[in-house]
Amino acid sequence: MKHIDDPRAVAALPQEPTPDTLRAPIARLLVATRPPFLTITLVGALLGVASAWADGAHLSPWIAPVTVLLALTMHAAVNVLNDWCDHVNGTDEINVGRLYPFTGGSRFIQNGLMSPAAMRAFALALFAFTIAGGLLLVAKVGPGLLWFGIAGAAIGWAYSAPPLALNSRGFGEACVAASFWLLVAGADFVQRGAFSATPFLAGGAYALLTTNILYINQFPDRAADLAVGKHHWVARLAPETARWGYVAILLAALLALVAPVALGALTPWALLGLVAFVPAASAARGLLRHAAEPQHLAPSIKQTIAAAHIAAVLVAVGFLIAGRAG
């Protein structure tokens, strides 16, 4: 397979892990999960816990931490599986436009830190651990939780793995939005022990802002993804057109936060999450300017990641304030 020639993109290579710079086995396993992205799951799980607490749910001293842990291991499993799948389809091997550590995968296979077989085995082990822990929670909380677990695992697997490989077929954004929306609702269900509309309404903006992390990250990877047949929307459209997809998702996230409050379905304190749209708007301006020059997108990617985190944290804070006031 022919490598894509873009010498501007190799600047990130010194930051990537190598066998010499990452020798400790435990550290390797941790870094292979792409920890910088796992915190987005952490704040989403905490948002779900906060929404349940605000409605009066009792927080178990062990169920809440276990919920967060299993959410993190599921996300880690999806990340590691994605690395293995992108090795198999060849995109990470030829991706010289990557902006590490944000795009182009963990580089563990490409840089010789783990073999493809070891990466696949690690992903399966993480899935197995999460499923086993999830079944214990189901036994404690109730069978309703099972539906969240099945949906989350299925979406996470189908996102990258053949034969579905949904991200390669233009459904990646829908997968991410659904996964993180379900994360908030599932974390709420574990604490509440019942279904509620509240976490579904509270998690919409956060899930969509998280979707924009995927969306903007696809611009630096676009050439490599096109070369191996990964036809997500950023690959299908010209950069000048694709950049407006970010704006559309951002506006949908704004509506998802403001509308439930305006309709009285969420506490007005949830509007603290509007602060997240300050870095998100700045990221949008950067993408509109540099969509065809993705090597300049690192600041916008960082702002996009920050926006999703801020939204989850501040909406959760809003719930805590509302719950205390109530």
N, C-alpha and C positions, 0 to 999 in steps of 0.2 A: 504494500500500500504506500502510495506516495505521501511524503510529508508536506505539510503546508508551510510554505516559506514566508515567515514573518519574523525577521530578526529582532524587531522591536519588543517582542513578547517574552524574550528569554531573561529579562531583567529580574523576574521573580524567582528564577531557579536557585540562587544562593539561599533563599529562605526555606526551601523544601527540605524535608527530612531525608537523611541518608543513613546507611548502616553505620557510618563512623560517628555521626552526630546524635544518633538515637540508639544506644546500645542496650539499655535495660529492657528486658522482655515485657515487664508490666507497663512501662512507659510506652512501648511500641503499641501494645494492645489499646491503651487509652487514646493515643494520638490517632490510631487507625480509625477510630469512631468519629473523627472530626469534631472534637469538643467545642470549638467556637460556635458551632451551629446547634449544639444540644441545649444551650441556655434558652433558646426560643421555645423549646418544649417545657423547660422548667417553669418559665413565667406563665405559659398557657395552663399548665396543670395547677399552678397556684391561683390563677384566675378562677378556675372551676371550683377549687376548694373555697375561695372567698365568696363566691356566689351562693354556695350552699350554706356557709356560716352566716351570711347576712340574712338568710331566711330562717335562721334558728336551728340549723342542723348541728348535732353534736359532733365534734371532731374527735375521732379516736386517736390516741397518742401513737398508734402504730399503723392504722389504716391509711391516714393521710401521707405519712412518709413513704410507705410502700407503694401507694398510688403514684407518687412523683417518681420514685425509683423505676418502676415498671414503664412509665411513660418514657423515661430517658433511655432505658435499654431497648425499647421498641424503636425509637428514633435512631439509636446507634446501629441496630440491626439493619434498618433500611439504608443507612449511609454506607455501611460496609458492603451490603448486597449491591448497591448502586455502583460502588467501585469495581466489584468483580464483573458486573454486567458491562460496564463501560470499558473494561479490559477486553472482554470477549468480543464486543462489537467493534473495538479498535479506536474509539474516539479519544480516550485518554492518551493512547500511545502517540497519536499524531498531533495532539493539541499543543501547539506552541504559542497560541494566543492567550493562554490561561493567565489568570491573575491569582496566584496562590496567596493565601489559603482559601480564597473565596470560590474559585472555579477550577475546573480541571481535575477534581477528585483529590484524594489524599496523597497520591503519587507513591503509595507504598509498593504497589506491584511494579510500576515503571522504574522506580529507583532501587529496587532490589531489597526492600525491607521485609516483605512477605511474598511468598509464592502465590500464584493464583489459587491453588488448591487450599492453602492455608487461609487465604482471605475468604473463600467460600465457606470453609469449615467454621471460621469465626462468625460469619453472618448467621449460619444455621444454629450455632450454639447460642447466640444472642436471642434469636427467635425462640428457641426452645426454652431458654430461661424465662423469657417474658411470658410465654404461653403458660408455663407451669405456674409462675407466680400469679398470673391472671386468673387461672382456675381456682387457686386458693382464695382469691378475693371474691370470685363468683360464689364459692361455697359460703363465704361469710356474709356477703352483701345481698345476693339474690341473683336469679337467672337473667334478669334484665341487663345486667352488666355484660353478659356474654355477647349480646348483639354489638355493643361498642367494640369489644375485643375482636370479634370476627371481622367486622367492617374495617377496623384499623389495620389488622394484619393483612387482610386481602388487598386493601388499597396500597399498602406499603410494598407488598410483594409485586403486585401487578404494575406498579409504577415503572419499574426497571426491567423486571425479568420477562423473558419470552415465555409463552408465545404472545402475551398481550403487549408488554413493553409500552404502556400507555403514554408515557412522556414522548416517545418517538412518534406517536400517532396524533399528537396535538391535544392530549387530555391531561398533560402534566399539571397545568394550573388548576384544573378541576380537582385532581387528586390531592394537591397540597391544600387547597381551600377546605375540602371535605375532611381531610385528616386532622387538621388543626381545629376545625370547628367541632369535630367529634371528640377531640382531646379535652376541650373545655367542658363539653357536656358529660363526657365519661367521668372526668375527675369530680364533677359536681354530683353525679349519680352515686359514686362510691361513698360519698359523705352523707348524702341525703337519703339514699336507699329507695329513691323513686324518681320517675321522670318529671322534669319541669321545663317550662318554656324559657325560664330565666337564663340558663347558661347558653342556650342556643342564640338568644338575642344578644347576650353580652359578648359572645365569642365571634360574632360576624366580622367586626372591623379588624380585630386581631388576626383572624384567619386570612382575610384578604390582604392585609399588609404583609403577612408572612408569605403569601403567594407572590407578592412583588419581589421578594428575595429571589425566588426561583426565576422570575421573569427577567430581572435585570442581569442575573448571573449568566443567562444564556447568551448574552451579546458577545462577551469575550470568547465563548465556546462555539459560536455560530459556525465558523468555517469548518472546524473539525467535525461538528455534528452533521453538517450537510454532507461532508465527504463520506460518512459511513451510513447515511440514510436515516438519521434521527430528525424527523420532520416535525418538530414542535413549531409553535407559531412564530417565534423569533427567527427560526430558520426558513420558514415558508415565505415570510414577508421580507421585503427590502427593509434595511434598518430604518430608513426615513419614515416608513409606514409602521413598522413594528413598535417603534418608540411610543406611539400613541396608545398602545395596549396597556402600558404602565400607567398612563394617566387615567384610562378608563377604569382600571382596577382600583386606583387610588380614590377616584370619585365614588365608586361603589362602596369602598370601605367607609368613606365619610358619611354616606347615606345610611349605611348599616349601623353606625353609631348614633347618628342624630335622630333618625326616624323612630326607633323604639322609645327614646326619651320624650320626643315630641308627642307620641301617642300615649304616654303614661305607662308604658310597659316596663321601663327601666327607671331606676332612680336618677334624678338629675345629676347626682354626683358622678355618674358614669361619664359625664362630659369632660371630666378631668382628662380623659383619653384624647381629647382634641389636641393636646400638646404634641402628640405624636405626629401630627400632620405638618408641624414646622420642619423637622428634618426630612419628612417624606416629600414635601413640596420642593425643598432644596435638591433632593435626589432627582426628582422629576425634571427640574431645570437642567441639571447636569446631564441626564440621559438625553433630553431633547437636543442638547448642544453636541454631545459626543457619541451619539448612537452609532455613527459610522467610524468612530475612532475609539473602539472599546478599551484600548490600552489606557485611556484616561478616565475610566469609570470607577476606579477604586474608591474615591471619596463618595460617590453616589451609592455604591454598594454598601459602604459602611453606614451611611445615613439611612438607607433602607432597612438594614438590620436593626439599627437603633430605633427606628420608628415602630417596628413590630414589638420590640421589647417594651418600649415606653407605653404603648397602647395597652398591653396586657397588665403591666404593673399599675398604671394609674387607674384603669377601670377597676382593678382589684382593690386599690386603695379607696376608690369611690364606694365600693360595696362595704368595706370595713367601716368607713365613716357612717354610711347609711344604717348599717347593722347596729353600731354603737348608739346612734341617735334613736333608733327604734327601740 
